[in-house]
């Protein structure tokens, strides 16, 4: 009788050990970033040195968001986009940004 109890106890421990070492299937879920984005392209490379202002907020230089390298993520909705070079406004446009839309702004 003691041998049977030892056998059941050993089988129980082995079962717990084996089931604890196996990994259950997992499912990975992720959400895509659907915010609109802007990038810049310039006919004259000097224009990429300009400061980007979005709704009167300084967002950095246009070259930081150059087409093909990086994009500026923004909130959906209407915006006023302006670019200043050496203190002078060289570009201004009212834009509407929609979810999932990537826009390339041509500075000329």
N, C-alpha and C positions, 0 to 999 in steps of 0.2 A: 504494500500500500504506500509506504514511504517512497519507494522507487517511482511509482506512478505519479505521485505528487511532485517529486523532483523533476520528472520528465515533463509534466505539464508546465511547471514553473520555468524550466529552461526553454521550452518552446515559446512560452509567453514572452520571455526576455529577448529571445532571438527575433520574434515577430515585431516587438517594439523597436528593437535596434534597426532592423531592416527597413521598416516603414518610416522610421525617423531619418534614415539616410537617403531615401529617395526623394526626388524633387517633383512636386506636382506640376503639371503644365500651367504655365502662366500666360496671361494675355497682356500685351502692352498696348496702351491707348495713348494717343497724343493729339493735341489740338494744333492745327496749323495757325500761324500768325497771319490773319487776314486783314491786318491794318493796311491802309493805303501807304504808298511810298513814293518818294521823289528821288530822281537822280539828275545829274546835270551833264550837258555836253556843250562844248564851246568851239566856235570856229577859230577863235584866237585864244591860245593857251593862257594869255595874260588874264582873261576874264575869269578863269578858274580861281584866281587869287582873291576874287571879290568875296565880301561877307554876305552870307545868306541871312535874310531877315524873314521870318515867318510870323505873321501877326504881331509885328514889332518885337519879336524875340530873336536875339542873335543866336543862330544855329551853327555858326562856324563858317569856315571857308568852303566855297563850292567844290574845290578839289577833294574835300573829304567825302563827298557824295558823288564822285565822278562815275558816269555810266560804265557799267561792267565791273566795277570794283566794290561799290558800297551804295546803300540806299538810306535815305532819311525816312524813318517810320513816323507817320503823323496820324492824327485822329481824323476820322471821317467828318466831312462837312465842308463849309466854305472857309477859305483862307485868303489872305493877301500875302503874296510872295514878292519880295524885293531883293535886289542884289546891289550892293554898294562897293565901288572900287575907288580907292583914294578919296573917300568922303563924298563921292558923287554917285547918284543913283543911275545905274546903267540898265536896269531891268525892273519892271514892275508888272504884275499880272494878278488878277483875281482868279482863283482856281476853285474848283469843287472836287473834293477827293471822296471817292466811293470805296467801300470795303473790297479788298482783293485787287485793286487797280494799281498798277505801277506806271508812273508817268515819268517821261524823260523831258526835261526842260532844255530847250536849245537857247543858249545865250549868244546873241549876236549884236 
